[in-house]
């Protein structure tokens, strides 16, 4: 057994010997400059190896661009000044890992300096308990110490030879304090949201090996033994993204968040299974990766339109979770589409990157907002982890289509009260979930709405947001700059200041069918306000039908007239469209939107209107899209019918 000093830590030489032997049990030799020396781009190569290498460097350069260089002010020096939020995120110390990785593969001193300084800045959020604060606010959450400790351990394991002996020894001792806090804080799978329990399975193993602490290894095994209790049937989702983790809603839903599962929980389970050689844990990771992959769109986006933590959905994933790359890359040999998922999601992240920073959605920058640096430093960790697996990035090739790219028909997922529909070029999600993250105030799209609509040529057309944008985590979510406009297609009634919508109905009924080449959804719902109250003139039932065939999607809506009602219900269709796309109205009941790869045409049996919001587009940070706010009033003596299809130029 390795001798421990009084603080319970290995000394420096013992640490170097231990890590050189592969403390993760994953055959992770340090990547040197030679591993990245081939310029594949010069050969016209668009491989994942090239993509991930160039994107990681772009991100690190972007973070260097917002790095604070004020040696005389220890409260700021080394921190990352967030352009989108206007302050330093307490977790920016996580960037120590990608910065040290980049220093190793390039040999450039600027990355090493940035890595050292950003970790030294963390003294500003360091507590005597061993925890790091998530923010400079002393009352802020401390659980993210888990992620900071993993980032530090990975940086020391792969690239600790870049720093001097005294600093390495000091960092190791600080890591030991953090590890002890984590051991005391996360003693059950559901001691916080489930992502902490899942990540602790890997984190405790990593820290136990790094620090030679058998009790951490035992904690990892204990948590792994509890994992099966938090996997749903029949669909195979990790649940527990909400408290209490085991609560089942009146409609039978579980607290499931797709983005947190694929970007934190499942990668940690996969890494732990491979690190420990635990075949059962590895098999569980494979099953979870497969079940969740049905929710990746063909463009690499994660459909989290129904997720309990949808407030942080950014289309490519979530705002503060690392990324799906390590889980799917490490397990790529277990399923041919896993590598495809890695490539497509990384390409989408590249598309969302502007001036070296990963923006919170495809249209955040075009909407006039600045990216939050938090997205970049967490996503950079994920890419660094994949690239530090010797030769792995070069083996990631797209050999199989994603499940949703070849899907056809309807799939029902009762644990999230949602349905996936696929017919020809169309992909859609229908949501009727009633598991809310923080009571009625914070909710994802529901009420039997179309929470997502995607077309293989035109791309995303609808992507539902919260009805009301609430910053559940104020320091982790940006402020809206242009007013709050929900993006979810919906029936609503606005009467003065009162707002009634199907999005507040937690008891919508959804029926499905698939015959004669058409998928059919029939939705019975009600118009309620945020508190679940009906309009003053009596209940406002409404019905909707969604028809999908290869050529088009047709939506019909009806709502009976009410005596004394001052306003008519209307159907709102916020069509995703960047501000530079041309909008034409060739007839009263038609709107054409000229998108990069074609025209989207909407034809209705009643006049279609575009709401005047004082700007060419509305924008919502969930999931980061601009949209044209199209709407139409529902006739009192009939129904509204709107056909959505690709148009011709």
KESETI-175917 format. One record per residue: z, x, y of N, C-alpha, C in turn. Coordinates in steps of 0.2 Angstrom, whole numbers, plus 5000, padded with zeros to 4 digits. Layout:
<bamars>
ZXYZXYZXY/...
</bamars>
This chain:
<bamars>
500050044994500050005000500050045006/499650025011499650065017500350055021/500550115024501250115027501050085034/501550035036501550005043502050035047/501850035054502350065059502750005060/503250015065503749965067503449905069/502849905072502549845075502249805069/502249835063501849805057501149815057/500949865061500149885061500049955058/499449955056499250025053499150065059/499250135058499050175063498250185063/498050225068497350225069496950255063/497150315060496850345055496750295049/497350255048497350215042496850155043/496850135050496350075051495650095050/495450155052494750185052494550185044/495050215040494950215033494850145030/495250105032495250035029494549995031/494450005037493749965039493150005037/493150065036492650105033492450075026/493050055022492950035016492749965015/492649935021492449865022492949815021/493349805027493949755026493749685025/493149665027492949595026492649585019/492549635015492349625008491549595008/491249615014490549585015490049635015/490249695013489749755014489449755021/489849765026489649765033489649835036/489249875034489249945037489049935045/489349985048489149985056488449995057/488149955061487449965063487350015068/486950065067486850115072486250105075/486050145080485450135084484850135080/484850175074484250175070484050105067/484550065066484449995064484049955068/484049965075483749925080483149965083/482950025080482550065084481750045084/481650005079480949975078480749925083/480249935087480049885092479549835089/479849785086479349735082478949695087/479149685093478749655098478149685099/478149755099477549795100477049775095/477249755089476749735084476549665084/476749625090476649555090477049515086/477649545084478049515079478549455082/478549395080479049345082479549335077/479749385074480249375068480949355071/481349335067482049325069482349385071/482149445067482449505069482349525077/481649515079481549525085481849475090/481749415088482049355092482749375094/483149385089483949395090484049455093/483749505092483849575095483749565103/483149535105482949525112483449475115/483549425112483949375115484649395116/484949435111485649465112485649515118/485149555119485149595124485049565131/484649505131484549465137485249435139/485549415134486249385136486749435138/486749495135487249545138487049565145/486349575146486149585153486349535158/486249475156486449415160487249415162/487649435157488349435158488549495162/488149555161488249605166488049585173/487649545174487449515181487949475184/488449455180489049415184489649455183/489649515180490249545179490549565186/491149565186491549585193491749655192/491549695197491649765197492049775204/492749775203493249775208493849815205/493749885204494249925201494949915205/494949905211495649905214495949835214/495649785210495949715209495949705202/496449715199496549705192496549635190/496649585194496549515193495849495192/495349535194494649515194494249565190/494449625191493949675188493849675181/493249675179492949665172492849595170/493149545174493049475172492349455173/492149395170491449365172491549305176/491149315182491149265187490649205186/490949155183490449105181490049065186/489449075186489049045191489048965192/489148935186489148865186489848835187/490348865186491048845187491448875193/491248935195491548965201492148995200/492349005194492949045192492849085186/493349125184493349165178493649125172/493249115167493449085161493949135157/494549105155495049155152494749185145/494349145142494049175136493449225137/493349245143492749285143492949355140/493549365138493649425134493349425128/493149375125492749365119492149415119/491849425125491249465126491349535124/491949555123492049625121491649645114/491549595110491149605104490449615105/490049565108489349575109489249635114/489649655119489549715123489649775119/490149785115490249845111489649845106/489449795103488849795099488249825102/488149795108487549825112487549895114/488249915115488349985117488150025111/488250005105488150045099487450045098/487049995098486349995096485850025102/486150025108485750055113485950125115/486550135114486850195117486950195125/486950135128486950135135487750125137/487950165141488650165144488850105147/488350075150488550015154488849955150/488549955144488849905139489549915137/489649985136490350005133490849995139/490650015145491050005151491249925152/490749885151490849815152491349785146/491149805140491649785135492349805135/492449865137493149895139493449855144/493149845150493349815156493549735154/493049705151493249635150493849615145/493949665141494549655137495149675140/495149725144495649745148495849695153/495349655156495449595160495949545157/495949545150496249485147497049495148/497249545151497949555152498149495157/497649475161497849415165497949355162/497849345156497949285152498349295146/498749355146499049375140499849355141/500149325135500749305135501249345130/501849345132502349385127502349355120/502149295119502149265112501549295108/501049335111500549365108499849315109/499949265112499449215114499049235120/498449215120498049225126497949155129/497949145135497849075138497049065138/496849005137496148985138495948995145/496348985150496248985157496749025161/496649035167497149065171497749025173/497648955172498248905172498748925167/499348935169499848955164500048895159/499748835161499948775156499348765152/498848805152498248795148498348805141/497848785137497848785129497848865127/498248875122498348945119498048955112/497748895109497548905103496848945102/496548955108495948995107496049065106/496749085106496949155104496549165097/496449115093496149125086495449165087/495049135092494449155093494349225096/494849235101494849305104495049355099/495549335095495749385090495249405085/494849355083494249375078493749415082/493649405088493149445092493349515093/494049525094494249595095494249625088/494449595083494449625076493749645074/493249605075492549615073492349675078/492549675084492349735088492549795086/493249795084493549855082493249875075/493149825071492849845064492249875064/491749845068491049875068490949925073/491349925079491149975084491750005087/492350005084492950035086492850115087/492350145084492250215085492050235092/491850185096491550195103492150205108/492750185106493250195111493750255109/494150275114494550335113495150315108/495450355105496050345100496650305104/496850325110497350295113497250215114/496650205116496450135118496450095112/496050125106496050085100496650075097/497150115098497850105095498150045099/498050045106498349995110498049925108/497449925107497049865106497249835099/497349885094497649865088498349835088/498749865092499449835093499349765096/498949755101498849695104498549645099/498149665095497849615090498449595085/498849635083499449615079499849565082/499949565089500349515092500049445092/499349455093498949385093498949365086/498949405081498849375074499549345072/500149375074500749335073500749275076/500549265082500549195085500149155081/499549175079499049125075499449105069/499749155066500049135059500649085060/500949085066501449035067501148965070/500648975073500348915076499948865072/499548895067499048855063499348865056/499848825054500148825047499848775043/499448725046499148675042498448665044/498048635040497348625042497248575048/497748535048497748485054498248495059/498448555060498948575065498648565072/497948565073497648555079496948515077/496448515081495848485079495548535073/495248505068495048535062494748605062/494348615068493948675068494448735068/495148725071495648775071495848795064/495948745060496148755053495648785049/494948765050494448795046494348875048/494348885055494248955057494848995055/495448965054495949005052495949035045/495548995041495449015034495149085034/494649095039494249165039494749205044/494949185049495349225054495949255051/496349215047496949245043496749295038/496149285035495949335030495749395033/495349395039495149455042495749495045/496149455048496749485051497249515046/497249485041497749505035497449575032/496749575032496449645029496549695034/496349675041496349725046497049755047/497549715047498249735049498649745043/498349735037498749745030499349705030/499249635032499849595032499749535026/500049545020499949505015500049425016/500549415021500649345022500149315026/499649345029499149315033498549295027/498549345022498049325017498249265013/498949255012499249195009499049135013/499149145020499049085024498349065023/497849115023497149095022497049055016/497349075010497249045004497548975004/498148965007498448905008498048855012/497748875017497248835021496648815017/496348865014495748845010495948795004/496548795002496748744996496748674999/496848665006496948605009496248575011/495748615011495148595014494848535011/494848525005494548465002494748405004/495448405007495748345009495348315016/494948365019494648345025493848345025/493648335019492948325018492748255016/492348215019492248145018491848125013/491948065010491448045005491147975008/490547965006490047995002489648055005/489648055012489148105015489348175015/489948195014490148265014490148295021/490548265026490648295032491348315033/491448375037492148395038492348345044/492948315043493248265048493948295050/494048275056494748295059494648325066/494048305069493948325076494148265081/494848265081495148205084495848195080/496348175084497048165081497248095081/497548075075497748105069497048115065/497048175062496448195058496248145053/496748115050496648065044496547995046/496547985052496447915054495747885053/495747825050495147795049495147735054/494547725057494447675062494447605059/494547555063494447485060493747475057/493247505059492547505056492447555051/492947595049492947635043492647705045/492647725051492347785054492947845054/492647905053493147965053492948005059/493448045061493348085067492848145065/492248135066491748195064491348215070/491348275071490948305077490448355074/489848345074489348385071489248455073/489348455080489248525083489848565082/490448545082490948585081490948605073/490748565069490748575062490248635060/489648635063489148685061489148745065/489548745071489548805075490248845074/490748815071491348845070491648835063/491748775061492148765055491748785049/491148765048490748785042490548865042/490348895047490248965047490849005045/491448985047492049015045492249005038/492048945035492148935028491748975024/491048985026490649025023490849095023/491049125029491249195029491849205025/492349155025492949165021492749175013/492349125011492149125004491749185002/491349215006491049275004491449335005/491949335010492349395011492849395005/493049345002493549344997493349334990/492649324990492349314983492549244980/492849204984493049134981492449094980/492249084974491649044972491648974974/492248944973492348874975492248864983/492548914986492548904994491748914996/491448964993490748974994490348914992/490448884987490048824985490248764990/490848764992490948704997490548725003/490548785006490148805012489448785011/489148795005488448775004488348705004/488848665001488748585001488848565008/489248595012489348565019488748585023/488448645022487848665026487348625025/487248605018486648555016486748485019/487348455019487448395021487448385029/487648435033487548435040486848455042/486448485038485748505040485348445041/485448395038485048335040485048305047/485548335051485648315058485348365062/484948415060484548465064483848435065/483648425071483048405073482548455072/481848445071481348495069481348545075/481548535081481448585086482148625086/482548625081483148665081483748635084/483748575087484248545091484748515086/485348515087485848475083485948405086/485848355082485948285084486748275084/487048275090487748265090487848195094/487448155094487448095098488048045097/488248055091488748015088489448045088/489448105089490048155088490648135092/491248145089491848125093491948165099/491748225099491748275104491148285108/490748225108490048225111490048245118/490648235121490748255128490448325130/490448375125490248445125489648455122/489248405120488548415117488048445122/487748495120487248525124486548535121/486348485117485748485113485648535108/485748605110485748655105486348665101/486948635103487548635100488148605104/488648645105489148625110489348675115/489748665120489848705125490248765124/490748765120491148815119491248845112/490848815107490848845101490348895100/490448935095490049005094489248985092/489148955087488448945085488448945078/487848915075487748895068487448965065/487249015068486949065065487249105060/487949125061488249155055488249125048/488449055049488549015043487849015039/487348985042486648975039486349045037/486449095041486149165040486449195034/487149195033487449225028487349185021/487249125022487049085016486349065015/485949105018485149095018484949095011/485249135007484949145000485149084995/485549034998485748984994485348914995/484948915000484448865001483848885006/483248865004482748895008482648865015/482948815017482948785024483448815028/483948855025484548875029484248935034/483748975032483449025036483048985042/482748935040482348895045482848875051/483448845049483948825054484148875058/484248935056484448995060483849005065/483249015063482749035067482648975073/482548915071482348865075482948855081/483548855078484148845083484148905088/483948965086483949025090483349015095/482848995093482248985097482448935103/482748885101482948835106483448865111/483948905109484348935113483948985118/483449015115483049055120482749015125/482448955123482148915128482648885133/483248885132483748865137484048915141/483848975140484149035143483749055149/484049065155483749075161484149135165/483749185167484049245170484649275166/484549275159485049305155485649255153/485649195155486249155154486049095150/486349075145486249015141486448955145/485948905147486148845151486348795146/486748745149487048695145486548635144/485948645141485448595140484848615143/484248595140483548615142483448605149/483748555153483548535160484048555165/484548585163485148605168484848645174/484448695173484248735178483748695182/483248655179482748615183483048565187/483648545185484048495189484448525195/484348585196484648615201485348645200/485548645194486248675192486248745190/486848775190486848845188487248845181/486948895176487248895170488048915170/488448885165489048915164489048975159/489349025161489349085157489749075150/490149025150490449015144490049015138/489448975139488948965133488749035131/488649075135488349145134488749185130/489449195132489849245129490049215122/490049155120490249135114489649135109/489049115112488449125108488249195106/488349235111488249305110488649335104/489249315103489649335097489349315091/489049255090488749235084488149275082/487749295087487149335086487349405084/487849435087488149495086488349495079/488649445076488949445069488349445064/487849415066487249415061486949485061/486849515067486549575068486949635065/487649625065488049675062488049675054/487749625051487649625044487049665042/487149715039486549775038485949745035/485449735039484749715037484649645036/485249605038485149535037484649495041/484649515048484249485053483449495051/483349545047482649565045482449515039/482949495036482749455030482749375031/482849355037482849285039482149265041/481849225036481149205037481149125036/480749095040480649025039480149005033/480448995027480048975021480048905019/480448865022480448795020480548745026/480348685026480448645032481148615032/481448595038482048565039482048495036/482548475033482548405030482348355034/482548355041482348305045481648305047/481248365046480548375048480148335043/480348325037480048295031480348225029/480848205033481148145031480748085032/480848035028480547965029481047915026/481047855030481547805028482147805032/482647765030483347765033483847785029/484347825032484947855029485547825032/486047805029486647775032487147825030/487547835036488147875035488747835037/489147805032489647755034490247795038/490347855036490947885039490847895047/490247895049490147895057489747835059/489747785055489447715057488747735060/488347775057487747795061487147795055/486547785058485947785053485447835056/485147865052484547915054483947875051/483447875056482747835054482247885055/481747885050481147935051480547895048/480047895052479347865050478847895054/478347925051477847965054478148015058/477948015065478148075070478848055073/479147995071479747975075480347995071/480848015075481548025072482047995077/482447955074482947915078483647915075/484147905079484847895077485047825080/485447785076485747725078486447735077/486847725083487547735082487947665084/488447655079488947605080489647625079/489747685080490447715078490947685083/491547685080492147655084492747705083/492647765082493147815082493047855089/493547845093493547865100494047925100/493747975104494148045104494848035108/494847995114495447985118495447915120/495547865115495547795117494947775120/494947725124494347685126494047725132/494347775135494047805141493547855139/493647895134493147945132492747915126/492147905126491747885120491047905120/490847915114490147935113489747865113/489047875112488647815112488847775106/488847705107488947655101488647595103/488947535100488647475101487947455098/487847495093487147485089486547515094/486747565098486247595102485747645099/485147655102484747715100485047775103/485447805100485747865103485347925103/484747925099484247975100483647955097/483047975101482347965099481948025100/481648045095481248115096480548105093/480048135095479348125093479148195092/478748205087478548275085478048305090/477748275094477248305099477648295106/477948245107478248235114478948255115/479248275109479948305109480448245110/481048265113481548215114481448165119/481448105118481348045122481948015125/482448005121483047975122483648015119/484148035123484748065120485348035124/485748005120486347965123486848015125/487147985131487748025134488347975134/488948005136489447965137489347905142/489547845141489447795147489647815153/490247845153490547875159490747955158/490447995162490548065161491248085163/491648095158492348115159492448185157/492748235161492848305159493448305155/493448295148493948295144494348355144/493948415145494248485145493948505152/494348495157494048515164493848585165/494148635162493948695163493348725159/493248675154492648695149492048645150/492048605155491548565156491348565164/490648575165490448575172490548505176/490548515182490548455186489848425187/489748365187489148335189489048345197/488448365199488248375206487848315209/487548275205487148225207487248155205/487948145204488148075202488148065195/488448015192488548005185488047955183/487547965179487047925176486947925169/487247885165487147885158486447885155/486347925150485647925147485547885141/486047845139485947805133485547745134/485047725130484647665131485147605129/485147555133485647505133485547435136/485847385134485847325137486447325142/486447305148486947305152486947245157/487447225160487547175165487947205171/487647215177488047235183488147175188/488747155189488847105193489347125199/489047145204489547175210489747245207/490347255207490647325205490747325197/490747265194490847255187490247285183/490447315178489847345173490047325166/489647285163489647265156489147295152/489247315146488747355142488847345135/488347355131488447355124488747425122/488747475126489047535125489847535125/490147475127490847465126491047425120/490547405116490647355111490847405104/491447395102491547435096491447395089/491247335090491147295084490447275083/489947305085489247295084489047285077/488647245075488447235068487647255068/487547305063486847335062486647315055/486047285055485647275048485047315048/484847345042484247385042483747355036/483147375037482647355032482047405032/481747415027481147455027480547425022/480047395025479547355022478947355025/478347355022477647355025477547415030/477847475028477747525033478147525039/478647485040478947475046479747475044/480147515048480847515048481047475053/481547425051481847375056482547385056/482847385062483547375064483647315068/484147275065484347215069485047225071/485247215078485847235081486147175084/486747155082487147095086487647135089/487647125096488247155100488447115106/488847145110489147105116489147145122/489147115127489247155134489947155136/490247205136490947215138491047265143/491647265146491747315151492147375148/492347425152492647485149493347465145/493647415147494247395144494147345138/493547325137493447285131493447205133/493347195140493447125142492747095143/492647035142492046995143491846975150/491246965152491146945159491546875160/491646865166492046805168491746735166/491046735166490746675164490646665156/491046695153491046685145490746745142/490846745135490546805131489746815132/489546875132488846885133488546925127/488446885122488146905116487446925117/487146985114486446995115486247025108/485647025107485347045101484747095102/484647145098484147195099483847205092/483147225092482847235086482447305088/482447355083482147415084481647415078/480947425079480447425074480147495075/480047535069479747595069479147595064/478547615067478047625062477747695064/477147705061476947775062476647785069/476447725072476047725079476547725085/477147685084477547665089478247645087/478647645093479347615092479347555097/479547495094479547435098480247405098/480547395104481247375105481147305109/481547255106481547195109482347175110/482447145115483147125117483147055120/483647015118483746955121484546945123/484646905128485346885130485346815133/485646765130485646705133485846695140/485546655144485746635150486446605151/486746615156487446595157487446555164/487746495164487846455170488346495175/488146505181488546535186488546605186/488146635182488046705181487646735187/487946785191487546805197487046855196/487046885190486546935188486246925181/485646955180485346945174485547015170/485647005163485647065159484947105160/485047175159484447215159484447265154/483847285152483847345147483647405151/484047455150483947515153483647575148/483147605150482847655146482747715149/483247765150483147825153482747875149/482147885151481647925147481747995149/481848035144481948115146481248135149/481348165154480748195158480948245163/480748305163480848355168480548335175/480848355180480648335187479948345189/479648395185478948415187478448375183/478648325179478148285175477948225179/477348215179477048155183477148085179/477348045184477547975181477047925185/476647885181476147835183476347765181/476147715185476347645184475647605184/475247615179474547575180474647505180/475147475178475247405178475947385179/476147325181476847305182477247315176/476947305170477347315164477247375160/477047425164476847495160477047555164/477347605161477547665164477247715159/476847765162476647825158476947885161/477147925157477447995159477048045156/476848095160476348145157476848205156/476948215149477348275147476848335145/477148385144476748445142476248445137/476448405132476048395126475748335125/475748285130475448225129475748175134/475548115133475748055138476248015134/476747995136477247945134477047875137/476847825134476747755137477247705135/477447665140477947615138477547555141/477447505136477147435138477647385137/477847335142478247285141477947215143/478247165140478047095142478347075149/478747115152479047095158478947155163/479047155169478947205174479447265172/479147325172479647385171479747415178/480347435180480547455186480847525185/480847565190481147635190481747635196/482347645194482847635198482847695203/482947675210483047715215483647755215/483747815214484347845214484347905219/483847905223483847955229483548025227/483348025220483048085218482548065213/482048115211481548105207481748085200/482348115198482648105191483348095191/483648065186484348065185484548125180/485148145180485248205176485948195173/486048215166486748205163486848275160/487448305160487648365157487748355150/487748295147487748275140487048235138/486648275135486648335132486248385136/486148375143485848425147485148405149/484948345150484248325151484248285158/483648295161483448245166483048185163/483048135167482748075164482448025170/481947985168481647935173482047875171/482447845176482847785174482447715174/482047705169481647645168482147585166/482047525169482347465167481947405168/482147355164481847285165482347235164/482247175168482747125167482547085160/483047055157482947025151482846945153/482246915151482146845153482646805150/482846755155483346705153483146655147/482546645147482246595142481846635136/481946695135481546725130481846795129/481346845127481646915125481146965129/481447015130481047075132480847115126/480247135127479947175122479547235125/479747295122479447355125479247405120/478547425120478247465115478247535118/478447585114478447655116477947695111/477447725114476947755110476647815113/476347865110475947915113475347885117/475247905123474647875126474047925126/473547905129472947945129472747975136/472548035137472348055143471748035146/
</bamars>
